[in-house]
Amino acid sequence: MIAAPLLDVSAMSAAQLARRARLNDAVIDLLGEMGPDDIQMRDVADRSGVALRTAYRYFSGKDHLLAAALAAWHQRMA
């Protein structure tokens, strides 16, 4: 299976940005419950209500998602 190219954040619609934010929020919530090694993309997709395949359109993998979520969290705290 060929992976779809990642969506460019600067070209995302409002709905896509909201979906991406839900993924970020879900991973931050999960980090409060378990360590980063225990989180799986499926857990994040389930928690956010976003399809797993769609999650991979926004993030190439768990490390990318964790980095983006932590950056978003840091921006909120600053």
All heavy atoms as a GROMACS GRO file, in nm:
protein
  592
    1MET      N    1   0.083  -0.117   0.000
    1MET     CA    2   0.000   0.000   0.000
    1MET      C    3   0.088   0.124   0.000
    1MET      O    4   0.181   0.136   0.078
    1MET     CB    5  -0.089  -0.002   0.125
    1MET     CG    6  -0.180   0.118   0.133
    1MET     SD    7  -0.305   0.100   0.262
    1MET     CE    8  -0.225   0.186   0.394
    2ILE      N    9   0.061   0.217  -0.088
    2ILE     CA   10   0.136   0.341  -0.096
    2ILE      C   11   0.072   0.443  -0.004
    2ILE      O   12  -0.048   0.467  -0.008
    2ILE     CB   13   0.138   0.394  -0.242
    2ILE    CG1   14   0.208   0.293  -0.333
    2ILE    CG2   15   0.205   0.529  -0.249
    2ILE    CD1   16   0.201   0.326  -0.478
    3ALA      N   17   0.155   0.504   0.081
    3ALA     CA   18   0.104   0.604   0.175
    3ALA      C   19   0.069   0.732   0.100
    3ALA      O   20   0.138   0.772   0.007
    3ALA     CB   21   0.209   0.633   0.281
    4ALA      N   22  -0.041   0.793   0.141
    4ALA     CA   23  -0.081   0.921   0.083
    4ALA      C   24   0.014   1.029   0.133
    4ALA      O   25   0.066   1.020   0.244
    4ALA     CB   26  -0.224   0.953   0.122
    5PRO      N   27   0.038   1.130   0.052
    5PRO     CA   28   0.126   1.238   0.098
    5PRO      C   29   0.062   1.313   0.215
    5PRO      O   30  -0.060   1.324   0.225
    5PRO     CB   31   0.138   1.329  -0.025
    5PRO     CG   32   0.021   1.296  -0.111
    5PRO     CD   33  -0.015   1.153  -0.081
    6LEU      N   34   0.148   1.363   0.304
    6LEU     CA   35   0.099   1.439   0.418
    6LEU      C   36   0.039   1.570   0.371
    6LEU      O   37   0.085   1.631   0.275
    6LEU     CB   38   0.213   1.470   0.515
    6LEU     CG   39   0.272   1.352   0.590
    6LEU    CD1   40   0.388   1.399   0.676
    6LEU    CD2   41   0.168   1.284   0.675
    7LEU      N   42  -0.064   1.613   0.442
    7LEU     CA   43  -0.126   1.742   0.412
    7LEU      C   44  -0.038   1.853   0.467
    7LEU      O   45   0.018   1.843   0.575
    7LEU     CB   46  -0.265   1.750   0.476
    7LEU     CG   47  -0.368   1.650   0.425
    7LEU    CD1   48  -0.494   1.657   0.511
    7LEU    CD2   49  -0.402   1.679   0.281
    8ASP      N   50  -0.027   1.961   0.392
    8ASP     CA   51   0.050   2.079   0.433
    8ASP      C   52  -0.037   2.163   0.526
    8ASP      O   53  -0.147   2.203   0.488
    8ASP     CB   54   0.090   2.158   0.308
    8ASP     CG   55   0.171   2.282   0.339
    8ASP    OD1   56   0.205   2.306   0.456
    8ASP    OD2   57   0.201   2.356   0.243
    9VAL      N   58   0.012   2.190   0.645
    9VAL     CA   59  -0.067   2.264   0.744
    9VAL      C   60  -0.111   2.399   0.689
    9VAL      O   61  -0.225   2.441   0.711
    9VAL     CB   62   0.014   2.282   0.875
    9VAL    CG1   63  -0.062   2.369   0.974
    9VAL    CG2   64   0.047   2.148   0.936
   10SER      N   65  -0.026   2.467   0.615
   10SER     CA   66  -0.060   2.600   0.565
   10SER      C   67  -0.172   2.597   0.460
   10SER      O   68  -0.234   2.700   0.433
   10SER     CB   69   0.064   2.669   0.507
   10SER     OG   70   0.111   2.599   0.393
   11ALA      N   71  -0.199   2.480   0.404
   11ALA     CA   72  -0.303   2.469   0.302
   11ALA      C   73  -0.430   2.401   0.354
   11ALA      O   74  -0.522   2.376   0.279
   11ALA     CB   75  -0.248   2.389   0.183
   12MET      N   76  -0.436   2.374   0.484
   12MET     CA   77  -0.551   2.304   0.541
   12MET      C   78  -0.671   2.396   0.556
   12MET      O   79  -0.656   2.514   0.587
   12MET     CB   80  -0.516   2.246   0.678
   12MET     CG   81  -0.426   2.127   0.674
   12MET     SD   82  -0.400   2.063   0.842
   12MET     CE   83  -0.271   1.945   0.810
   13SER      N   84  -0.787   2.336   0.536
   13SER     CA   85  -0.913   2.408   0.558
   13SER      C   86  -0.938   2.419   0.709
   13SER      O   87  -0.871   2.353   0.789
   13SER     CB   88  -1.029   2.334   0.493
   13SER     OG   89  -1.052   2.212   0.561
   14ALA      N   90  -1.037   2.498   0.746
   14ALA     CA   91  -1.072   2.511   0.888
   14ALA      C   92  -1.111   2.375   0.947
   14ALA      O   93  -1.074   2.343   1.061
   14ALA     CB   94  -1.185   2.612   0.905
   15ALA      N   95  -1.185   2.295   0.873
   15ALA     CA   96  -1.225   2.163   0.921
   15ALA      C   97  -1.103   2.072   0.940
   15ALA      O   98  -1.096   1.995   1.037
   15ALA     CB   99  -1.325   2.099   0.825
   16GLN      N  100  -1.009   2.080   0.849
   16GLN     CA  101  -0.888   1.998   0.861
   16GLN      C  102  -0.804   2.042   0.981
   16GLN      O  103  -0.751   1.959   1.054
   16GLN     CB  104  -0.806   2.005   0.732
   16GLN     CG  105  -0.872   1.932   0.617
   16GLN     CD  106  -0.803   1.958   0.485
   16GLN    OE1  107  -0.758   2.069   0.458
   16GLN    NE2  108  -0.797   1.855   0.402
   17LEU      N  109  -0.794   2.173   1.002
   17LEU     CA  110  -0.719   2.223   1.117
   17LEU      C  111  -0.786   2.180   1.247
   17LEU      O  112  -0.717   2.146   1.344
   17LEU     CB  113  -0.707   2.375   1.110
   17LEU     CG  114  -0.613   2.428   1.002
   17LEU    CD1  115  -0.627   2.580   0.990
   17LEU    CD2  116  -0.469   2.389   1.030
   18ALA      N  117  -0.919   2.179   1.250
   18ALA     CA  118  -0.992   2.134   1.369
   18ALA      C  119  -0.966   1.986   1.394
   18ALA      O  120  -0.947   1.944   1.509
   18ALA     CB  121  -1.140   2.161   1.353
   19ARG      N  122  -0.964   1.905   1.288
   19ARG     CA  123  -0.936   1.762   1.301
   19ARG      C  124  -0.795   1.741   1.354
   19ARG      O  125  -0.772   1.659   1.443
   19ARG     CB  126  -0.951   1.695   1.163
   19ARG     CG  127  -1.026   1.568   1.165
   19ARG     CD  128  -1.051   1.513   1.026
   19ARG     NE  129  -1.170   1.573   0.968
   19ARG     CZ  130  -1.174   1.647   0.859
   19ARG    NH1  131  -1.066   1.670   0.788
   19ARG    NH2  132  -1.287   1.697   0.816
   20ARG      N  133  -0.700   1.816   1.300
   20ARG     CA  134  -0.561   1.807   1.345
   20ARG      C  135  -0.550   1.846   1.492
   20ARG      O  136  -0.479   1.782   1.569
   20ARG     CB  137  -0.474   1.898   1.258
   20ARG     CG  138  -0.326   1.884   1.280
   20ARG     CD  139  -0.249   1.971   1.181
   20ARG     NE  140  -0.111   1.935   1.174
   20ARG     CZ  141  -0.017   1.982   1.257
   20ARG    NH1  142  -0.049   2.065   1.353
   20ARG    NH2  143   0.108   1.943   1.243
   21ALA      N  144  -0.623   1.949   1.533
   21ALA     CA  145  -0.622   1.993   1.673
   21ALA      C  146  -0.681   1.884   1.763
   21ALA      O  147  -0.631   1.862   1.875
   21ALA     CB  148  -0.699   2.123   1.687
   22ARG      N  149  -0.785   1.815   1.716
   22ARG     CA  150  -0.843   1.706   1.795
   22ARG      C  151  -0.741   1.594   1.816
   22ARG      O  152  -0.734   1.533   1.924
   22ARG     CB  153  -0.969   1.651   1.729
   22ARG     CG  154  -1.088   1.742   1.743
   22ARG     CD  155  -1.223   1.674   1.724
   22ARG     NE  156  -1.232   1.570   1.626
   22ARG     CZ  157  -1.274   1.587   1.499
   22ARG    NH1  158  -1.308   1.706   1.455
   22ARG    NH2  159  -1.281   1.484   1.419
   23LEU      N  160  -0.662   1.565   1.714
   23LEU     CA  161  -0.557   1.464   1.727
   23LEU      C  162  -0.453   1.510   1.829
   23LEU      O  163  -0.410   1.432   1.914
   23LEU     CB  164  -0.492   1.437   1.591
   23LEU     CG  165  -0.577   1.360   1.491
   23LEU    CD1  166  -0.523   1.376   1.350
   23LEU    CD2  167  -0.586   1.213   1.529
   24ASN      N  168  -0.413   1.637   1.821
   24ASN     CA  169  -0.316   1.690   1.918
   24ASN      C  170  -0.372   1.682   2.060
   24ASN      O  171  -0.302   1.640   2.152
   24ASN     CB  172  -0.282   1.836   1.886
   24ASN     CG  173  -0.183   1.849   1.772
   24ASN    OD1  174  -0.102   1.761   1.748
   24ASN    ND2  175  -0.189   1.961   1.703
   25ASP      N  176  -0.496   1.723   2.077
   25ASP     CA  177  -0.558   1.720   2.210
   25ASP      C  178  -0.567   1.578   2.264
   25ASP      O  179  -0.543   1.553   2.383
   25ASP     CB  180  -0.698   1.783   2.206
   25ASP     CG  181  -0.695   1.932   2.182
   25ASP    OD1  182  -0.588   1.995   2.198
   25ASP    OD2  183  -0.801   1.986   2.145
   26ALA      N  184  -0.600   1.484   2.177
   26ALA     CA  185  -0.612   1.345   2.219
   26ALA      C  186  -0.479   1.290   2.267
   26ALA      O  187  -0.473   1.220   2.369
   26ALA     CB  188  -0.666   1.260   2.104
   27VAL      N  189  -0.372   1.320   2.196
   27VAL     CA  190  -0.242   1.266   2.238
   27VAL      C  191  -0.197   1.332   2.368
   27VAL      O  192  -0.138   1.267   2.454
   27VAL     CB  193  -0.136   1.276   2.125
   27VAL    CG1  194  -0.079   1.415   2.112
   27VAL    CG2  195  -0.023   1.177   2.150
   28ILE      N  196  -0.228   1.460   2.388
   28ILE     CA  197  -0.194   1.526   2.514
   28ILE      C  198  -0.272   1.462   2.629
   28ILE      O  199  -0.216   1.435   2.736
   28ILE     CB  200  -0.216   1.677   2.504
   28ILE    CG1  201  -0.111   1.738   2.410
   28ILE    CG2  202  -0.211   1.743   2.642
   28ILE    CD1  203  -0.138   1.881   2.369
   29ASP      N  204  -0.400   1.434   2.607
   29ASP     CA  205  -0.480   1.364   2.709
   29ASP      C  206  -0.421   1.227   2.741
   29ASP      O  207  -0.410   1.188   2.858
   29ASP     CB  208  -0.624   1.346   2.662
   29ASP     CG  209  -0.704   1.474   2.662
   29ASP    OD1  210  -0.659   1.574   2.722
   29ASP    OD2  211  -0.812   1.475   2.600
   30LEU      N  212  -0.384   1.154   2.638
   30LEU     CA  213  -0.328   1.020   2.659
   30LEU      C  214  -0.195   1.025   2.732
   30LEU      O  215  -0.164   0.935   2.811
   30LEU     CB  216  -0.314   0.947   2.524
   30LEU     CG  217  -0.445   0.899   2.464
   30LEU    CD1  218  -0.425   0.860   2.318
   30LEU    CD2  219  -0.501   0.782   2.543
   31LEU      N  220  -0.116   1.130   2.708
   31LEU     CA  221   0.011   1.142   2.779
   31LEU      C  222  -0.010   1.160   2.929
   31LEU      O  223   0.077   1.125   3.009
   31LEU     CB  224   0.093   1.260   2.723
   31LEU     CG  225   0.162   1.234   2.590
   31LEU    CD1  226   0.217   1.364   2.532
   31LEU    CD2  227   0.272   1.130   2.605
   32GLY      N  228  -0.125   1.211   2.968
   32GLY     CA  229  -0.158   1.222   3.110
   32GLY      C  230  -0.194   1.088   3.172
   32GLY      O  231  -0.195   1.075   3.294
   33GLU      N  232  -0.222   0.990   3.089
   33GLU     CA  233  -0.264   0.858   3.137
   33GLU      C  234  -0.157   0.751   3.122
   33GLU      O  235  -0.160   0.650   3.193
   33GLU     CB  236  -0.388   0.812   3.059
   33GLU     CG  237  -0.507   0.904   3.074
   33GLU     CD  238  -0.620   0.868   2.979
   33GLU    OE1  239  -0.617   0.758   2.920
   33GLU    OE2  240  -0.710   0.952   2.964
   34MET      N  241  -0.065   0.771   3.029
   34MET     CA  242   0.037   0.669   3.001
   34MET      C  243   0.160   0.735   2.941
   34MET      O  244   0.156   0.851   2.900
   34MET     CB  245  -0.019   0.563   2.906
   34MET     CG  246  -0.059   0.615   2.770
   34MET     SD  247  -0.134   0.492   2.660
   34MET     CE  248  -0.298   0.482   2.725
   35GLY      N  249   0.265   0.662   2.933
   35GLY     CA  250   0.389   0.713   2.874
   35GLY      C  251   0.381   0.716   2.723
   35GLY      O  252   0.299   0.646   2.662
   36PRO      N  253   0.468   0.794   2.660
   36PRO     CA  254   0.465   0.805   2.514
   36PRO      C  255   0.490   0.673   2.442
   36PRO      O  256   0.437   0.650   2.334
   36PRO     CB  257   0.573   0.908   2.482
   36PRO     CG  258   0.655   0.920   2.605
   36PRO     CD  259   0.571   0.878   2.720
   37ASP      N  260   0.569   0.585   2.502
   37ASP     CA  261   0.595   0.455   2.439
   37ASP      C  262   0.472   0.367   2.434
   37ASP      O  263   0.462   0.277   2.350
   37ASP     CB  264   0.708   0.382   2.512
   37ASP     CG  265   0.843   0.448   2.493
   37ASP    OD1  266   0.860   0.522   2.394
   37ASP    OD2  267   0.931   0.428   2.579
   38ASP      N  268   0.377   0.391   2.524
   38ASP     CA  269   0.257   0.309   2.531
   38ASP      C  270   0.145   0.357   2.440
   38ASP      O  271   0.049   0.284   2.416
   38ASP     CB  272   0.205   0.304   2.675
   38ASP     CG  273   0.305   0.241   2.770
   38ASP    OD1  274   0.372   0.145   2.729
   38ASP    OD2  275   0.317   0.290   2.884
   39ILE      N  276   0.157   0.479   2.390
   39ILE     CA  277   0.053   0.535   2.303
   39ILE      C  278   0.068   0.478   2.163
   39ILE      O  279   0.179   0.466   2.111
   39ILE     CB  280   0.063   0.689   2.300
   39ILE    CG1  281   0.032   0.746   2.438
   39ILE    CG2  282  -0.031   0.748   2.194
   39ILE    CD1  283   0.056   0.895   2.450
   40GLN      N  284  -0.044   0.443   2.104
   40GLN     CA  285  -0.047   0.396   1.966
   40GLN      C  286  -0.134   0.490   1.884
   40GLN      O  287  -0.227   0.552   1.937
   40GLN     CB  288  -0.102   0.254   1.958
   40GLN     CG  289  -0.013   0.154   2.029
   40GLN     CD  290  -0.064   0.013   2.012
   40GLN    OE1  291  -0.148  -0.017   1.928
   40GLN    NE2  292  -0.012  -0.077   2.093
   41MET      N  293  -0.104   0.499   1.757
   41MET     CA  294  -0.182   0.587   1.669
   41MET      C  295  -0.330   0.551   1.674
   41MET      O  296  -0.415   0.639   1.669
   41MET     CB  297  -0.130   0.580   1.525
   41MET     CG  298   0.004   0.646   1.504
   41MET     SD  299   0.000   0.825   1.522
   41MET     CE  300  -0.075   0.875   1.367
   42ARG      N  301  -0.362   0.425   1.685
   42ARG     CA  302  -0.502   0.383   1.691
   42ARG      C  303  -0.570   0.440   1.816
   42ARG      O  304  -0.684   0.483   1.811
   42ARG     CB  305  -0.515   0.230   1.691
   42ARG     CG  306  -0.659   0.184   1.698
   42ARG     CD  307  -0.676   0.038   1.668
   42ARG     NE  308  -0.626  -0.005   1.539
   42ARG     CZ  309  -0.687   0.016   1.423
   42ARG    NH1  310  -0.799   0.083   1.418
   42ARG    NH2  311  -0.635  -0.029   1.312
   43ASP      N  312  -0.497   0.443   1.929
   43ASP     CA  313  -0.552   0.502   2.052
   43ASP      C  314  -0.586   0.650   2.030
   43ASP      O  315  -0.691   0.697   2.073
   43ASP     CB  316  -0.452   0.493   2.168
   43ASP     CG  317  -0.416   0.350   2.204
   43ASP    OD1  318  -0.501   0.260   2.188
   43ASP    OD2  319  -0.301   0.329   2.250
   44VAL      N  320  -0.496   0.720   1.966
   44VAL     CA  321  -0.515   0.863   1.940
   44VAL      C  322  -0.633   0.884   1.845
   44VAL      O  323  -0.717   0.971   1.868
   44VAL     CB  324  -0.387   0.927   1.883
   44VAL    CG1  325  -0.409   1.074   1.851
   44VAL    CG2  326  -0.270   0.911   1.980
   45ALA      N  327  -0.639   0.804   1.741
   45ALA     CA  328  -0.749   0.816   1.646
   45ALA      C  329  -0.883   0.788   1.715
   45ALA      O  330  -0.979   0.864   1.697
   45ALA     CB  331  -0.728   0.719   1.529
   46ASP      N  332  -0.888   0.683   1.795
   46ASP     CA  333  -1.012   0.650   1.866
   46ASP      C  334  -1.052   0.763   1.960
   46ASP      O  335  -1.168   0.803   1.965
   46ASP     CB  336  -0.997   0.520   1.945
   46ASP     CG  337  -0.989   0.397   1.857
   46ASP    OD1  338  -1.023   0.406   1.736
   46ASP    OD2  339  -0.949   0.290   1.908
   47ARG      N  340  -0.957   0.814   2.037
   47ARG     CA  341  -0.987   0.919   2.135
   47ARG      C  342  -1.034   1.047   2.067
   47ARG      O  343  -1.119   1.117   2.118
   47ARG     CB  344  -0.861   0.944   2.219
   47ARG     CG  345  -0.866   1.057   2.319
   47ARG     CD  346  -0.947   1.025   2.444
   47ARG     NE  347  -0.898   0.912   2.517
   47ARG     CZ  348  -0.830   0.916   2.631
   47ARG    NH1  349  -0.801   1.033   2.685
   47ARG    NH2  350  -0.794   0.806   2.691
   48SER      N  351  -0.977   1.078   1.951
   48SER     CA  352  -1.009   1.204   1.883
   48SER      C  353  -1.134   1.195   1.794
   48SER      O  354  -1.186   1.297   1.752
   48SER     CB  355  -0.891   1.247   1.798
   48SER     OG  356  -0.871   1.156   1.691
   49GLY      N  357  -1.176   1.072   1.764
   49GLY     CA  358  -1.288   1.055   1.672
   49GLY      C  359  -1.249   1.073   1.527
   49GLY      O  360  -1.333   1.093   1.440
   50VAL      N  361  -1.120   1.063   1.499
   50VAL     CA  362  -1.068   1.076   1.364
   50VAL      C  363  -1.026   0.937   1.316
   50VAL      O  364  -0.965   0.861   1.391
   50VAL     CB  365  -0.946   1.172   1.361
   50VAL    CG1  366  -0.880   1.175   1.225
   50VAL    CG2  367  -0.987   1.312   1.404
   51ALA      N  368  -1.059   0.905   1.192
   51ALA     CA  369  -1.022   0.774   1.138
   51ALA      C  370  -0.870   0.758   1.138
   51ALA      O  371  -0.796   0.855   1.115
   51ALA     CB  372  -1.076   0.759   0.996
   52LEU      N  373  -0.823   0.637   1.164
   52LEU     CA  374  -0.680   0.610   1.168
   52LEU      C  375  -0.612   0.650   1.038
   52LEU      O  376  -0.506   0.714   1.039
   52LEU     CB  377  -0.655   0.463   1.200
   52LEU     CG  378  -0.510   0.420   1.211
   52LEU    CD1  379  -0.437   0.497   1.321
   52LEU    CD2  380  -0.502   0.270   1.237
   53ARG      N  381  -0.672   0.614   0.928
   53ARG     CA  382  -0.612   0.648   0.798
   53ARG      C  383  -0.601   0.800   0.782
   53ARG      O  384  -0.503   0.851   0.728
   53ARG     CB  385  -0.696   0.587   0.686
   53ARG     CG  386  -0.634   0.604   0.550
   53ARG     CD  387  -0.719   0.531   0.446
   53ARG     NE  388  -0.661   0.546   0.315
   53ARG     CZ  389  -0.605   0.448   0.246
   53ARG    NH1  390  -0.602   0.326   0.296
   53ARG    NH2  391  -0.556   0.470   0.128
   54THR      N  392  -0.701   0.873   0.830
   54THR     CA  393  -0.698   1.019   0.823
   54THR      C  394  -0.588   1.074   0.912
   54THR      O  395  -0.519   1.170   0.874
   54THR     CB  396  -0.835   1.078   0.863
   54THR    OG1  397  -0.935   1.026   0.776
   54THR    CG2  398  -0.835   1.229   0.858
   55ALA      N  399  -0.568   1.015   1.029
   55ALA     CA  400  -0.461   1.059   1.119
   55ALA      C  401  -0.326   1.054   1.048
   55ALA      O  402  -0.242   1.143   1.064
   55ALA     CB  403  -0.460   0.974   1.245
   56TYR      N  404  -0.306   0.950   0.968
   56TYR     CA  405  -0.180   0.937   0.894
   56TYR      C  406  -0.170   1.036   0.778
   56TYR      O  407  -0.062   1.054   0.723
   56TYR     CB  408  -0.161   0.794   0.844
   56TYR     CG  409  -0.106   0.703   0.952
   56TYR    CD1  410  -0.187   0.609   1.013
   56TYR    CD2  411   0.027   0.713   0.992
   56TYR    CE1  412  -0.137   0.526   1.112
   56TYR    CE2  413   0.078   0.630   1.090
   56TYR     CZ  414  -0.004   0.537   1.150
   56TYR     OH  415   0.047   0.456   1.248
   57ARG      N  416  -0.278   1.102   0.741
   57ARG     CA  417  -0.272   1.208   0.640
   57ARG      C  418  -0.216   1.337   0.702
   57ARG      O  419  -0.164   1.422   0.634
   57ARG     CB  420  -0.411   1.237   0.582
   57ARG     CG  421  -0.467   1.126   0.499
   57ARG     CD  422  -0.420   1.128   0.357
   57ARG     NE  423  -0.476   1.244   0.289
   57ARG     CZ  424  -0.412   1.312   0.195
   57ARG    NH1  425  -0.293   1.274   0.156
   57ARG    NH2  426  -0.468   1.415   0.139
   58TYR      N  427  -0.231   1.348   0.834
   58TYR     CA  428  -0.184   1.466   0.906
   58TYR      C  429  -0.046   1.446   0.967
   58TYR      O  430   0.031   1.541   0.980
   58TYR     CB  431  -0.282   1.504   1.018
   58TYR     CG  432  -0.417   1.546   0.966
   58TYR    CD1  433  -0.522   1.456   0.957
   58TYR    CD2  434  -0.439   1.676   0.924
   58TYR    CE1  435  -0.646   1.495   0.909
   58TYR    CE2  436  -0.562   1.716   0.875
   58TYR     CZ  437  -0.665   1.624   0.868
   58TYR     OH  438  -0.787   1.663   0.819
   59PHE      N  439  -0.016   1.324   1.007
   59PHE     CA  440   0.110   1.293   1.075
   59PHE      C  441   0.166   1.163   1.020
   59PHE      O  442   0.094   1.065   1.005
   59PHE     CB  443   0.086   1.277   1.226
   59PHE     CG  444   0.026   1.400   1.289
   59PHE    CD1  445  -0.110   1.406   1.317
   59PHE    CD2  446   0.104   1.511   1.317
   59PHE    CE1  447  -0.166   1.520   1.374
   59PHE    CE2  448   0.049   1.626   1.373
   59PHE     CZ  449  -0.086   1.629   1.402
   60SER      N  450   0.297   1.162   0.993
   60SER     CA  451   0.360   1.045   0.933
   60SER      C  452   0.368   0.927   1.029
   60SER      O  453   0.381   0.813   0.987
   60SER     CB  454   0.500   1.080   0.882
   60SER     OG  455   0.581   1.127   0.988
   61GLY      N  456   0.362   0.954   1.157
   61GLY     CA  457   0.369   0.847   1.256
   61GLY      C  458   0.358   0.904   1.396
   61GLY      O  459   0.338   1.024   1.415
   62LYS      N  460   0.373   0.817   1.493
   62LYS     CA  461   0.354   0.857   1.633
   62LYS      C  462   0.454   0.963   1.675
   62LYS      O  463   0.418   1.059   1.744
   62LYS     CB  464   0.365   0.734   1.723
   62LYS     CG  465   0.343   0.767   1.869
   62LYS     CD  466   0.341   0.644   1.955
   62LYS     CE  467   0.480   0.600   1.987
   62LYS     NZ  468   0.485   0.492   2.088
   63ASP      N  469   0.580   0.950   1.635
   63ASP     CA  470   0.681   1.049   1.674
   63ASP      C  471   0.647   1.188   1.621
   63ASP      O  472   0.662   1.287   1.692
   63ASP     CB  473   0.820   1.006   1.628
   63ASP     CG  474   0.872   0.885   1.702
   63ASP    OD1  475   0.823   0.857   1.813
   63ASP    OD2  476   0.962   0.817   1.650
   64HIS      N  477   0.602   1.194   1.498
   64HIS     CA  478   0.561   1.322   1.437
   64HIS      C  479   0.443   1.380   1.513
   64HIS      O  480   0.439   1.499   1.544
   64HIS     CB  481   0.528   1.297   1.289
   64HIS     CG  482   0.489   1.419   1.214
   64HIS    ND1  483   0.416   1.414   1.099
   64HIS    CD2  484   0.512   1.551   1.236
   64HIS    CE1  485   0.394   1.536   1.055
   64HIS    NE2  486   0.452   1.621   1.136
   65LEU      N  487   0.346   1.296   1.545
   65LEU     CA  488   0.228   1.340   1.620
   65LEU      C  489   0.266   1.389   1.759
   65LEU      O  490   0.221   1.494   1.804
   65LEU     CB  491   0.126   1.227   1.628
   65LEU     CG  492   0.004   1.251   1.717
   65LEU    CD1  493  -0.073   1.374   1.674
   65LEU    CD2  494  -0.086   1.130   1.715
   66LEU      N  495   0.351   1.315   1.830
   66LEU     CA  496   0.394   1.355   1.964
   66LEU      C  497   0.465   1.490   1.959
   66LEU      O  498   0.439   1.577   2.043
   66LEU     CB  499   0.484   1.249   2.026
   66LEU     CG  500   0.416   1.122   2.073
   66LEU    CD1  501   0.520   1.015   2.106
   66LEU    CD2  502   0.329   1.148   2.193
   67ALA      N  503   0.554   1.507   1.863
   67ALA     CA  504   0.627   1.634   1.851
   67ALA      C  505   0.532   1.750   1.823
   67ALA      O  506   0.544   1.856   1.883
   67ALA     CB  507   0.733   1.622   1.741
   68ALA      N  508   0.438   1.730   1.733
   68ALA     CA  509   0.343   1.836   1.699
   68ALA      C  510   0.253   1.868   1.817
   68ALA      O  511   0.225   1.985   1.845
   68ALA     CB  512   0.259   1.795   1.578
   69ALA      N  513   0.209   1.766   1.889
   69ALA     CA  514   0.121   1.787   2.004
   69ALA      C  515   0.194   1.861   2.115
   69ALA      O  516   0.138   1.953   2.176
   69ALA     CB  517   0.067   1.654   2.055
   70LEU      N  518   0.318   1.824   2.140
   70LEU     CA  519   0.394   1.893   2.244
   70LEU      C  520   0.425   2.037   2.205
   70LEU      O  521   0.422   2.127   2.289
   70LEU     CB  522   0.522   1.815   2.277
   70LEU     CG  523   0.498   1.682   2.348
   70LEU    CD1  524   0.628   1.605   2.365
   70LEU    CD2  525   0.430   1.701   2.481
   71ALA      N  526   0.450   2.061   2.077
   71ALA     CA  527   0.472   2.198   2.030
   71ALA      C  528   0.344   2.280   2.046
   71ALA      O  529   0.350   2.397   2.090
   71ALA     CB  530   0.519   2.197   1.884
   72ALA      N  531   0.230   2.222   2.014
   72ALA     CA  532   0.102   2.292   2.028
   72ALA      C  533   0.074   2.320   2.176
   72ALA      O  534   0.028   2.430   2.212
   72ALA     CB  535  -0.011   2.209   1.967
   73TRP      N  536   0.102   2.223   2.262
   73TRP     CA  537   0.081   2.240   2.405
   73TRP      C  538   0.172   2.352   2.458
   73TRP      O  539   0.129   2.437   2.534
   73TRP     CB  540   0.108   2.108   2.476
   73TRP     CG  541   0.099   2.117   2.625
   73TRP    CD1  542  -0.014   2.116   2.700
   73TRP    CD2  543   0.208   2.129   2.717
   73TRP    NE1  544   0.018   2.127   2.833
   73TRP    CE2  545   0.153   2.135   2.846
   73TRP    CE3  546   0.347   2.135   2.701
   73TRP    CZ2  547   0.234   2.147   2.960
   73TRP    CZ3  548   0.425   2.147   2.814
   73TRP    CH2  549   0.368   2.153   2.942
   74HIS      N  550   0.296   2.352   2.412
   74HIS     CA  551   0.392   2.455   2.457
   74HIS      C  552   0.346   2.594   2.414
   74HIS      O  553   0.355   2.689   2.491
   74HIS     CB  554   0.530   2.424   2.402
   74HIS     CG  555   0.634   2.518   2.450
   74HIS    ND1  556   0.672   2.629   2.380
   74HIS    CD2  557   0.706   2.519   2.565
   74HIS    CE1  558   0.764   2.695   2.447
   74HIS    NE2  559   0.786   2.630   2.560
   75GLN      N  560   0.293   2.606   2.293
   75GLN     CA  561   0.243   2.736   2.245
   75GLN      C  562   0.127   2.784   2.331
   75GLN      O  563   0.117   2.903   2.359
   75GLN     CB  564   0.198   2.726   2.099
   75GLN     CG  565   0.312   2.726   2.002
   75GLN     CD  566   0.263   2.719   1.858
   75GLN    OE1  567   0.155   2.670   1.830
   75GLN    NE2  568   0.345   2.770   1.768
   76ARG      N  569   0.040   2.694   2.372
   76ARG     CA  570  -0.072   2.731   2.459
   76ARG      C  571  -0.024   2.778   2.596
   76ARG      O  572  -0.085   2.866   2.655
   76ARG     CB  573  -0.167   2.613   2.478
   76ARG     CG  574  -0.258   2.593   2.361
   76ARG     CD  575  -0.360   2.487   2.394
   76ARG     NE  576  -0.340   2.379   2.299
   76ARG     CZ  577  -0.381   2.255   2.313
   76ARG    NH1  578  -0.446   2.221   2.421
   76ARG    NH2  579  -0.358   2.167   2.221
   77MET      N  580   0.082   2.717   2.646
   77MET     CA  581   0.132   2.752   2.778
   77MET      C  582   0.213   2.881   2.777
   77MET      O  583   0.226   2.947   2.880
   77MET     CB  584   0.222   2.639   2.834
   77MET     CG  585   0.149   2.509   2.856
   77MET     SD  586   0.019   2.528   2.979
   77MET     CE  587  -0.121   2.468   2.891
   78ALA      N  588   0.268   2.917   2.663
   78ALA     CA  589   0.355   3.037   2.653
   78ALA      C  590   0.273   3.165   2.648
   78ALA      O  591   0.162   3.173   2.618
   78ALA     CB  592   0.441   3.027   2.528
   0.00000   0.00000   0.00000
